[in-house]
Amino acid sequence: MSEKYLSVSDGENCPVCNNPTMKVTAREIDVPHFGQTLLYSSLCRNCGFRQSWSYPLEESSPHRYTLYVSDPSDLTSRVIKSNTASIKIPELGFSMESKMSSDPFITNVEGVLQRVKAATQTLNSWADSKEEKEKIEKVFQKIEKAIAGELPFHLIIEDPLGISTIEATNPKKLKVEELRSSEDAQ
Ligand SMILES: [Zn+2]
């Protein structure tokens, strides 16, 4: 059985004790007779709560997940993004193509916004004109509002391999579409 380590995300909120002490790991394992399987496991350092779930990779196909985030509780929806996926937030003018983001992660919607915020901060440090800095400052304010749950937005994840997923706090706000081929995922 061969194993490929994919990603780790620490400081997630524990569903049992509510402390930000959950560590989540994802590994790709090759199980004899079953094929490639994605195995997630999480462990809370505070209360010891443990959870694991697996995902057969060979049954996966191109998918698009669209989550409408309009309430602070939506920010806690879990986001599992593989290295083949792209992320878009049209309302923030944000788009991260899979080629640029080979970094897989498991976090929640707020964690995605924190990443967007960090990327915007980097852009701001590169900006050389006052005009450009003002433009980035406006985007920055929007991100802050989104983090505070005051700006509704759509989080779109497209994955040609269908490994990524969103586990919505409010499942009715999540739209899952199967794409015909990876060509559709743009
Ligand atoms: Zn706990």
Residues whose N, C-alpha, C, O or C-beta is under 5 A from the ligand:
A	BS01	ZN	C14 V16 C17 N18 C44 N46 C47 G48 F49
